[in-house]
Amino acid sequence: MKRISFIIYHLSFSLALSLALSACSGVSVPENYNQADGLPTIYPDYADVTIPVNIAPLSLQLEQTEATDAVVRYSSGDEEILCGGLQAQPDISDWHALCDKAKGGDITVDVYAKSGDQWTRYQPFAIHVSTDSIDPYISYRLISPSYVTYEELTLNQRCLENYDEQVMVDNLLCSTEKDGQCVNCHNYQMYNPGRMQFHARQNHGGTIIVYDGNIRKVNMKNDSVISAGVYPTWHPTLPLIVYSTNKTSQSFHTRNLNKIEVSDAASDLIVYDIEKNEVANVENDSTEFEVYPFWAPDGKTLYYCSAHFEFRDTISHGAEVFMRASDVKYNIYKKAFDPQTRRFGPREMVFQADTLGAGVIGLDTLRTDTLGLSATLPRVSPDGRYLLFTLGRYGVFHIWHHEADLWLMDLQTGDVRPMEEINSKDTESYHSWSSNGRWVIFSTRRTDGNFTRPFIAHVDKDGHGSKPFELPQEDPNYHHEFMKSYNIPEFMRGPVTITPQQFADVLKNDNVEPARFVGRR
């Protein structure tokens, strides 16, 4: 059946109402039906979620196997949208009108399913419409679930207010049959798409930095640092980016449910001055793996993760890290920063995950003989109140760990807890705060255990999260069929306007002067 969506505005005069009803094209709520006790089986699961007032329509599909037809009614007060067919796809303008009407309240969703000649009405459910808006854009990396075909990846941006998606960076524009490339780790200064960076490895490798219309390629590698910049964090106001530098490798498991293990055999922290083209060490202890830096919103504190690891030197360092993978456990630290002198203070412990001890709650498969855990990806809320991070059994790359969950620390009280209202029985990892601090987006494997999908949840001023909802798609079946994972979702205040070809042209310039090394900050 053809899918139809429309909105009816209940008007005070009968002529206008009859004209509105004439646009229904025959779709109407069934008059005779049986009443079911439970909720309908729908995908995505949007029952009882909290959404931003400016989000794209929440299209859904009925997955009752016996159903041959359906009518879905979204309503708030005296306004409603009716959708006919097994897929409900509200019109964008109608949806935004309905959300504006329901702002601060609920949209009620009624689902009627037809099997044979009989209609069944399921229990209605609510979609809560927050008065808090969300940043209009996100960006993410799309990659196949195995690194075998990693070259076929892109950095994409998506408008959250509709379904528009664009490729920002196309990895294949700089790859050849002989020489491949990989792009990763896009990051922005305070959600500004005009100040962004990403890194390319292998063919035409280097770091691309966009700064107020200027696009340039930077070479940070020198004899005093492990590698070029990898995981970035842009200072909120200054032209400084802190990176981790990493010697990264991967292994593939044959029996472990965590199919791939990505590890570092070495990692340090560096800071890059965009205006001076200078790079300096921040942390480079040979017995510490420092990684995942992140600035506090006031720019006076740098958070990061570090694992203490002493090599036995009986085999290569890379092989030893893999053999002792379960020993590599990261804690969260911070360093004070003086914006005037641009100097960092000594490190301070924020969260000691590796010695938590037995009986910690929050991980489904945790046993009482656990010796410690590993904390990664610290992200501070824009108001500076909360620290959101990922906690897993061990290691640094929790996107591949099915036990990984999101945890929240109140930086005012020091209280730490698993975000049980957001977590699932599968992976939760890469996460970002919206610019107003009321929303988080994160990558999760909760849908099928194989592909990471972006989910969004509301977080109130007291740090309580709502039931997350999957990134809306015009075709609600889209993620059932899409064969790539979303990595590193980041919020943006607007779109990046540079084209993929412009990025590729800059990347192909290999005559780049190396950044000047200036010691330690």
Residue, then its C-alpha position, 0 to 999 in steps of 0.5 A: m500500500k502506498r504510504i500517506s502522511f498528512i496533518i489535520y488542523h482541527l478548525s472552528f469552521s466546517l468548510a475548512l475541516s472538510l477540505a482538510l479531510s478531503a486530503c486524507s486520500g482515504v486514510s482514516v482511523p478504523e471505526n471497528y477494532n479489537q483492543a490489545d493489552g500491550l504495545p505494538t512491536i515497532y522499529p525503531d523503538y520510540a515508545d516513551v522516548t524524550i526528543p528535542v523539539n527540532i528533531a526530524p520526524l520519527s518514522l517507524q514501521l510496524e513489525q507485527t508479523e501477521a499485519t497486512d496494513a496499519v494506520v498510525r496516528y501521532s497527536s497532540g491536543d487538537e492536532e494530529i498526523l495520520c500515516g497509512g501503511l506498515q511504515a509511518q513516515p510523517d511529512i517534515s513540515d507537518w511533524h515540526a508543527l506537531c512538535d511545536k504544539a507538543k513542546g513541553g508535553d507529549i505526542t501520543v502515538d496510536v497504532y492500528a494494525k490490520s490482519g485479514d479483515q480485523w483491525t486491532r488497536y494497541q495501547p498508545f504510547a507517548i513521545h515526550v517533546s522537550t523544550d530543549s533543542i538540539d544542535p542542528y548537525i552531527s558528523y561521524r565516520l562510516i566504516s565497515p564492521s571489519y578493517v578488511t575494507y577500511e578504505e571504503l570509508t567516509l566522514n559524513q555530516r547529517c542534519l538532525e532537523n531533517y534527513d539530509e546527509q552529505v559526505m564531507v571527506d571521501n577516503l577513496l579520493c586519495s587512495t589508489e589500488k597500490d596505496g591506501q589511506c585512512v581518515n579518522c578523528h574529526n574534531y571541532q572547536m566549540y562545535n564550530p564547523g569552520r574550525m575543524q580537523f581530521h587526520a589521514r594515515q598512510n597515502h598522503g598522510g597528515t592532519i588537515i586543519v580548517y581555521d576560518g576559511n584556511i585549509r592546510k595540511v600539517n605534519m606533526k611527526n618528528d623524532s621527539v614524538i611517537s607519531a603524528g596526532v591521533y585522538p584530538t581535543w581542540h582548546p575552547t578558545l585558543p588556537l591549540i589542539v592537544y593530541s595523543t600520539n599512538k603506536t596502534s595495532q589490532s588483532f582478530h579473535t577466533r573465540n572471543l566475542n569481542k572480535i577485534e582488539v585494538s591496542d597501543a604499544a606506546s602513546d603520549l600527549i602532545v600540544y599543537d599551536i596552530e598559529k605558530n606551527e609548533v608541537a610540544n610534549v605534554e606527557n611522555d612517560s615510557t611506562e604510561f599509555e596516555v590517550y583520549p585528551f579532552w578539554a574542560p569547557d573553561g579551557k583551564t583543565l585537560y582530562y585524559c586517560s592513562a594506563h600504567f604498563e611496564f614491558r618485560d622485554t622478552i618479546s616485541h612490545g606490540a606482541e606483549v601488549f596483545m598477550r597481556a591485553s587484560d592487564v592494560k587498564y586505564n584511569i582518568y587523570k587531569k592536568a591544570f592549564d594556564p592560558q596565559t603561560r600555556r603551561f600544564g601542571p602535574r597530573e592528578m587522579v580523577f577516577q581510578a578504575d583499575t583498582l575498583g575491586a570486587g562487586v562493582i555494579g553496571l557491567d552485565t558480565l562482571r564477576t566478583d573476582t574482577l581485579g579492576l576495570s578500564a575507563t576511556l573517552p572522558r567527555v565533560s559537559p558544557d557546564g563543567r558539571y559532569l564527566l561522561f566516560t566509557l567503562g569496560r573490562y580492559g583496554v583502550f578501544h571499547i567500541w569493540h567490547h560488548e560489556a562496555d557501558l557509559w558512566l557518569m561522574d558528578l565533578q562537584t560531588g565526586d559521585v560516580r554511577p553507571m548510566e543504567e537509564i541509557n546503557s543496554k546489554d551491548t556496547e556503548s562507547y563513543h559519546s559527545w555532549s550537545s552544545n547546551g549540555r542537555w543531549v548526548i549522542f553515542s555509538t551502541r551495538r544494542t540493535d544487532g550486536n554487530f553494527t554501531r548506530p547513533f542513539i540520542a538521549h536527554v540529560d537533565k540538569d541533575g544528570h538523569g538520562s532519558k530512554p535513548f532513541e535511534l537516529p531517525q531515518e526517513d525509511p525506518n528500515y534503513h538501519h536494518e539494511f545499512m552495512k556500515s558502522y557509525n563512529i565518533p558522532e560529534f555535534m556541530r552548530g552548522p554544516v561544513t561547507i568544504t567539499p570532499q574534492q577540496f579536502a582531497d586536493v589539500l591532502k595530496n600536497d605532500n610538500v608540507e613543512p614539519a611542525r617545529f618541535v619546542g620541547r615540553r609544555 
